[in-house]
Amino acid sequence: MSETTHGDATTGVKPPPSPDDRLSPAELADKYGLSVSGARPSLPGYTRQLWARRHFILAFSRAKLTAQYSQAKLGQIWQVVTPLLNAAVYYFIFGLLMGGRNGTPGGKENYIPFLVTGVFVFTFTQTSVLNGVRAISGNLGLVRALHFPRASLPISIALQQLQQLLFSMIVLVAILVGFGHFPDWRWLIVFPALTCQFVFNTGMALIMARMGSKTPDLAQLMPFVMRTWMYASGVMFFLPYQLSKRVGADQWIIDLLQWNPASVYMDLMRFAFIDEYPGSALPPHVWALAVGWALVVGIGGFVFFWKAEERYGRG
C-alpha cells in the first residue's frame, strides 16, 4: 500500500486555493497584524519607548562617566582639571599676550571668572557634539545585539556631559567666590539657562549621531569645526569689544555672532555669575534666543534621528 501525501509534490495533487493568495504582502501583514522586524515605530510610540528606558539611559550615562577616566591615576579629578588647564592656556595666550582682557565687562579683574565660565559652558556643548558623533558608530556591538530605541545612546551622552558640568561647577563657584562674586538672586538664572543648553546639546548629539553613523570620517573633522565655533563665540574675549575695536566689524556681524547658541548660553551664565556683567552686554531678546535654539535643535534633532531609526547598525 503506497503512502499518499495531500498537497505534496509526490502525488501531483495541488492544494486548494486560499483566499490569502489574492492579497498583497502589505494586505497580508495588515490582516494578521504582522510588522517588519526592526521597523521604525511612530514618533509618539518611540517617545514612550524612550521614557520606559529612562533608568537605562541614566545608568548608562553614569557608567560612561565613571569609565571615562578609569585608567588615569587622578580619576574623576580630570573632569575639572582638563577645562581648568585649557582656561590657563587661554589666559596666557589670549588674556596676556593678545590683550583679550581689554573690554571685559566690569574691568580686567573680572577676566578670569569671565574666561573660566566661558570655558566650562562651551566645553559642555563641545563634548556633547564630539561624543555624539560616535554615539552609534562607537557602540555597534550594543546596537546590533539588543533591541532598544537608539536615541538612548546620544541622549545618555548629553546627560553624561551635564553630570560632568555639574561636578565642575563646584570648582567654578569656588573661583567666583574667590574673586568676590557671591551668590545672589541672579544665580537662579543658571537653572533655566542650563536646561535650555542641555536640550540644545541633546539635539546636537542626536543630529551628529545620525550623521556619524554613516560618515565615520566626520569624527576627524568635527574637532576643527568646534575649534572654529569656539573662537567665533567669545569664549576667550568679549566679542562686541574685540570686533568693534580691532576688526571694525559692522553691528550686524557682531549681532550675528552673539546670536549663535554657544554665545547665548555663555552670556546668560556670565550674567548670572558675575556681578558687574551688565544686562546691556547680553544680545537683544536673549531668552527668546535661548529657548528658541533649544526647541528648534532639540525637537528637530530628535525627529531627524528618529527618521533613520531602522537603519542604525545595519550595512
C-alpha positions in Angstrom: 0.0 0.0 0.0 1.6 3.2 -1.1 1.7 6.4 1.0 -0.4 9.4 -0.2 0.5 12.9 0.9 -2.2 15.5 0.3 -0.9 18.7 -1.3 2.5 17.0 -1.8 4.6 17.2 -4.9 5.0 13.4 -4.8 1.3 12.9 -5.7 1.0 15.7 -8.1 -2.1 16.9 -6.3 -2.3 20.7 -5.9 -3.5 22.2 -2.6 -6.8 24.1 -2.7 -6.6 27.8 -3.4 -6.5 30.1 -0.3 -8.2 33.4 -0.1 -4.9 34.9 1.0 -3.4 34.2 -2.4 -5.0 37.3 -3.8 -3.6 39.6 -1.1 -0.5 41.7 -1.5 2.2 41.4 1.1 1.1 44.6 2.8 -2.5 43.5 2.9 -1.5 40.1 4.2 0.6 41.7 7.0 -2.3 44.0 7.9 -4.8 41.1 8.0 -2.7 39.1 10.5 -1.2 42.0 12.5 2.3 41.4 11.2 5.0 44.0 11.1 8.5 44.3 9.7 11.2 43.3 12.1 13.1 46.4 13.3 10.6 48.8 11.6 10.6 52.3 12.8 7.8 53.0 15.4 5.6 56.0 15.3 7.1 59.2 16.8 4.7 59.1 19.9 5.5 55.3 20.3 9.2 56.0 20.0 9.0 58.7 22.7 7.1 56.3 25.0 9.8 53.6 24.5 12.5 56.1 25.5 10.6 57.1 28.6 10.2 53.5 29.5 14.0 53.1 29.3 14.9 56.3 31.3 16.5 54.2 34.0 18.8 52.6 31.5 19.7 55.9 29.9 20.7 57.4 33.4 22.6 54.2 34.4 24.4 54.1 31.0 25.5 57.8 31.3 26.8 57.2 34.9 28.7 54.2 33.8 30.3 56.0 30.9 31.2 58.9 33.2 32.9 56.6 35.7 34.8 54.7 33.0 35.9 57.8 31.2 39.0 58.3 33.4 39.2 54.9 35.0 42.7 54.3 33.6 44.1 57.6 35.0 45.6 57.9 38.5 43.7 61.1 39.2 40.4 59.5 38.0 37.4 61.8 38.1 39.5 64.8 39.1 40.4 65.1 35.4 36.8 66.2 34.8 37.7 69.5 36.5 41.5 69.7 35.8 41.1 69.5 31.9 38.9 72.6 31.5 41.0 74.4 34.1 44.2 73.7 32.2 42.5 74.9 29.0 41.5 78.1 30.7 45.1 78.6 32.0 46.4 78.3 28.4 43.8 80.6 27.0 44.5 83.1 29.8 48.2 83.2 28.9 47.8 83.4 25.2 44.6 85.4 24.7 44.4 87.3 28.0 48.1 88.3 28.5 49.8 88.1 25.1 46.9 89.2 22.9 45.2 91.6 25.2 41.9 89.7 25.5 41.3 91.1 29.0 40.6 94.5 27.4 36.9 95.3 27.2 35.8 92.6 29.8 32.6 93.8 31.4 33.4 95.1 34.9 37.1 95.5 34.2 40.2 93.3 33.7 39.9 92.0 37.3 36.8 90.0 36.1 38.6 88.4 33.2 39.4 85.1 35.0 35.8 84.5 36.1 34.7 85.6 32.6 37.1 83.2 31.0 36.6 80.2 33.3 32.8 80.4 33.0 33.0 80.6 29.2 35.4 77.6 29.0 33.2 75.4 31.3 30.0 76.3 29.5 31.4 75.9 26.0 33.1 72.6 26.9 29.6 71.3 27.9 28.4 71.8 24.3 31.7 70.8 22.7 32.0 67.4 24.4 28.3 66.7 23.7 28.8 67.2 20.0 32.1 65.4 19.7 31.0 62.4 21.6 27.6 62.4 19.9 29.4 61.7 16.5 30.5 58.3 17.9 27.2 57.5 19.8 26.2 54.9 17.2 29.4 54.0 15.4 31.2 53.6 18.7 28.6 51.2 20.2 27.8 49.0 17.2 28.1 45.8 19.3 25.4 47.0 21.6 23.2 48.3 18.8 23.3 45.0 16.9 22.9 42.8 19.9 20.0 44.4 21.7 16.7 45.9 20.7 16.1 49.4 22.2 15.5 52.9 21.0 18.8 54.0 19.6 18.2 57.6 20.7 19.1 56.4 24.2 22.8 56.5 23.3 23.1 60.2 22.2 20.7 61.3 25.0 22.9 59.4 27.6 25.9 61.2 26.2 24.4 64.6 26.7 23.3 63.6 30.2 26.8 62.4 30.9 28.2 65.8 30.0 25.6 67.5 32.1 26.7 65.5 35.1 30.3 66.3 34.4 29.5 70.0 34.2 27.6 70.0 37.5 30.6 68.3 39.1 32.9 71.0 37.6 30.5 73.8 38.9 31.9 73.2 42.4 35.3 74.5 41.3 33.7 77.3 39.2 31.8 78.5 42.2 35.0 78.5 44.3 36.7 80.6 41.7 33.8 83.0 41.6 33.7 83.4 45.4 37.5 83.9 45.4 37.1 86.8 43.1 34.3 88.4 45.2 31.2 87.1 43.3 28.9 85.8 46.0 25.6 84.0 45.4 22.6 86.3 44.9 19.2 86.1 43.1 20.9 86.2 39.7 22.4 82.8 40.3 18.9 81.4 39.9 19.2 82.1 36.1 21.7 79.2 35.9 18.9 76.6 36.2 16.7 77.7 33.1 19.9 78.6 31.2 21.4 75.1 31.8 18.1 73.5 31.0 17.9 75.2 27.6 21.6 74.4 26.9 21.0 70.7 27.8 18.1 70.4 25.4 20.1 72.1 22.7 23.1 69.8 23.3 20.9 66.8 23.2 19.5 67.8 19.8 23.1 68.4 18.6 24.2 65.0 19.9 21.2 63.3 18.1 22.0 65.1 14.8 25.7 64.2 15.0 24.9 60.6 16.0 22.9 60.0 12.8 25.4 61.8 10.6 28.4 60.0 12.2 26.7 56.6 11.9 27.1 56.8 8.1 30.1 59.0 7.8 32.8 57.8 10.3 35.3 60.4 8.9 33.1 63.1 10.5 34.7 62.3 13.8 38.1 63.5 12.4 36.6 66.8 11.0 34.5 67.9 14.0 37.3 69.0 16.3 38.3 71.6 13.7 34.7 72.7 13.4 34.3 73.0 17.1 37.6 75.0 17.4 36.3 77.5 14.9 33.0 77.7 16.7 34.8 78.4 20.0 36.8 81.3 18.5 33.6 82.8 17.0 31.6 82.6 20.2 33.7 84.8 22.5 35.0 82.1 24.9 38.3 83.9 25.5 37.2 87.6 25.0 34.2 89.9 25.0 33.0 89.6 21.4 31.5 93.1 20.8 34.5 94.9 22.1 37.1 92.9 20.2 35.2 93.0 16.9 34.4 96.7 17.1 37.8 97.9 18.3 40.2 95.5 16.5 38.3 94.5 13.3 35.9 97.3 12.9 33.1 94.9 12.1 29.6 96.2 11.3 27.0 95.8 14.0 25.1 93.1 12.1 28.2 90.9 12.2 28.5 91.4 15.9 24.8 90.6 16.4 25.1 87.5 14.2 28.0 86.1 16.3 26.3 86.9 19.6 23.1 85.2 18.4 24.9 81.9 17.9 23.7 79.4 20.6 27.1 78.9 22.3 27.5 82.6 22.8 23.9 83.0 24.0 24.3 80.3 26.8 27.7 81.7 27.8 26.3 85.2 28.1 23.5 84.1 30.3 25.8 82.2 32.6 28.2 85.1 32.8 25.4 87.5 33.6 24.2 85.1 36.3 27.6 84.6 38.0 29.5 87.9 37.5 28.1 90.8 39.5 29.4 93.5 37.2 28.3 91.8 34.0 25.6 94.2 32.7 22.4 93.4 31.0 23.5 95.6 28.1 26.2 93.0 27.4 23.5 90.5 26.5 22.2 90.2 23.0 18.7 91.6 22.4 15.9 89.1 23.2 18.4 86.7 24.8 15.8 84.5 26.4 13.9 84.1 23.2 17.1 83.1 21.5 18.0 80.6 24.3 14.6 78.9 24.3 14.3 79.1 20.5 17.6 77.4 19.9 16.7 74.7 22.5 13.3 73.9 20.9 14.4 74.1 17.3 17.6 72.0 17.7 16.2 69.7 20.4 13.0 68.8 18.7 14.4 68.9 15.2 17.4 66.7 16.2 15.1 64.2 17.8 12.9 63.9 14.7 15.9 63.8 12.4 17.4 60.9 14.4 14.1 59.0 14.6 13.7 59.1 10.9 16.7 56.7 10.4 15.9 54.5 13.5 15.6 51.3 11.5 19.0 51.8 9.7 21.3 52.1 12.6 23.7 49.2 12.9 22.9 47.8 9.5 25.1 47.6 6.5 
